[in-house]
Amino acid sequence: SDGHNYAKSAYDQGCRAFLVSREVDLPPDAVVIRVEDTRQTLAVISAEFYGRPADRLHIIGITGTKGKTTTALMVAAILNGVGKKCAYIGSNGVIIGDRHLETVNTTPESYDIQYYMNRMVCTGVKALVMEVSSQALLLSRVHGIKFDICVFTNLYPDHIGKFEHPDFDNYKACKHSLFTSY
């Protein structure tokens, strides 16, 4: 849902700083920063907050309708097997060494990704294999991350509907954006 609709409620509970992309009706003591795209701005702010950890990792992004998890886990296992300390983010959560963290989405929100990458860097991880879902691309969850390698597994007309992509062309364009925008 649209967070703008909850600005007043957040204010009433003590929040005084708001990042918005359209007008919100708040008392004058609220700090309101208006940007063109709040999701992209959140990704940039999160990267800066955590010290831009992506800059210290070799990142492989894997997208496609089917096969992301299998491909990502195999690539991470191969890299770890040859001595390149590699972490994983995807449908099976976050794996950093022998630590496993649960996630809600295949590709977490941008602030979570930056947090996980920061933990990876702090533990000596050198590479990250990440499943990059179409929703992550659509919702700017990986905005600003520079992928060293991008992998495409396949494309089927899945994930079309009211809560995902309006049509196959939009779905295809989101997948394509990993190779043109990142």
GIWOVEN-V469740 format. One record per helix or strand of 3 or more residues. SS is the DSSP state (hx for helix, st for strand). FROM is the first residue (numbers start at 1). LEN is the number of residues. If there is no record, write none. Layout:
# GIWOVEN-V469740
{{SS/FROM/LEN} {SS/FROM/LEN}}
This chain:
# GIWOVEN-V469740
{{hx/3/10} {st/17/4} {st/31/4} {hx/38/12} {hx/53/4} {st/58/6} {hx/68/14} {st/86/5} {st/93/4} {st/99/3} {hx/110/13} {st/127/5} {hx/134/5} {st/149/4} {hx/168/13}}
